[in-house]
Amino acid sequence: MVMAERALKISIIASDLSSSGAGRWQGAVRPFLLAQAFQRLGHSVEILGFADQAGGLPSAENLPIKVIPNADYPQFFGAARSLMSQIEGDVVVAYKPKPSSFGLALFYRLLYRLRKKCPVILDIDDWELSWHGGDSYRYGGSVWQLGRDILNPSGALRSPDNPLYLKWIERLISRADAVTLHTQFLQSRFGGSYVANGKDMDLFDPSRYDADQSRARYNLSNYKVLMFPGAPRPYKGVEDILQALEILNRSDYRLVIVGGSPYDHYDDDLFQKWGKWLIKLPKAPYEQMPEIVSAAHVIVVPQRDTPAAQAQFPLKLTDGMAMAKPVLATRVGDIPKILGNTGYLADSESPEQLAEQLSHIFQDLAAANQKGHQARARCADHYSITTMANQLQQVLAGLNL
């Protein structure tokens, strides 16, 4: 890895640092991975963003985190001023093309362009409009509805990141000094430079954990453990795995969900219908996740083929790869490219194929585990924090700082 010629201060703006946003998994999610990669290059980093309550995220000794109380318009303007007054970086990285991150970064650059050069990097890890109908989204309100949405204290257009504003800000993406993203879908749509999600290969090191002891600790010793170490949502295909378990009808198979959904009651719905196959572990600190993942026999990533899934780089995929676990996933987006030949693939929304692959894995678990070790080597080569840092170094070099 090439270290930076001079140390910079990097300010990362993450619009949502709440427990249902980037604050949920902290070190496991994109802004914190970016921070680790920049630090690996010798730069200092701070993260700024909004949450319902200030002080919700503790700052680490080497990573200051500045949390500003969230607000809707018009109070949001005051919150935005507070955030911008605390930016110390030579470079601003806006996490997600949202008014509350990228919009603020562009405005900050405009304010300070006469005093200092402050390039803006936009990092895109989701297609935000995909949650609202994608390209087909239109604000359909009448003139009266428009007035209510603007003037009513609970009006939809009071939200800083309403989909109408998301649509507008996509038109400003070309104003960024650099754009980084992590999937071919996003790169085809927005251009920019590919920067993979890096994994801390020292933390996620299977030699540091005993799988049998981990299963015993979490009361999983009696089961063949399929693990989904993420937040269930319909497009993530958890129901397809559960249908596969119905097909196999093996009493010793269980799907373990870690943390559950912070967004809605979807996991409660799953338990009502599929409870006999499910075990839920509570949300755990990021540093505890490798031990939890070590308890799995197989990591499952059964994404459905939707625009939201195509745009994403499933972090649980490299959780399993780094921990040398057999990974069973679907042919969606970049997943086949990320796994290479080191995992097991099925078509999207095909419980029958998932069941067939699970049978294949458990019929020769030793061979599956060997494939898992190949996956760890691939992760180290292509999806480590070091690889991420090298890719970011090239982006910074292009800014001519």
Secondary structure, DSSP 8 states (H G I E B T S, - for coil): ----SS--EEEEEEEE-STTTTTTTGGGSHHHHHHHHHHHTT-EEEEEEEESSTT-S--BTTB-EEEEE---TTHHHHHHHHHHHT---SEEEEESS-IIIIIHHHHHHHHHTTT----EEEEE-S-GGGGGTGGG------HHHHHHHHHSTT-GGGSTT-HHHHHHHHTTGGGSSEEEESSHHHHHHH--EE----B-TTTS-GGG--HHHHHHHTT-TTSEEEEE-S---GGGTHHHHHHHHHHH--TTEEEEEES--SSSSHHHHHHHHHGGGEEEE----GGGHHHHHHT-SEEEE---SSHHHHT---HHHHHHHHTT--EEEES-TTHHHHHTTSSEEE-TT-HHHHHHHHHHHHHTHHHHHHHHHHHHHHHHHHSBHHHHHHHHHHHHHTTT-
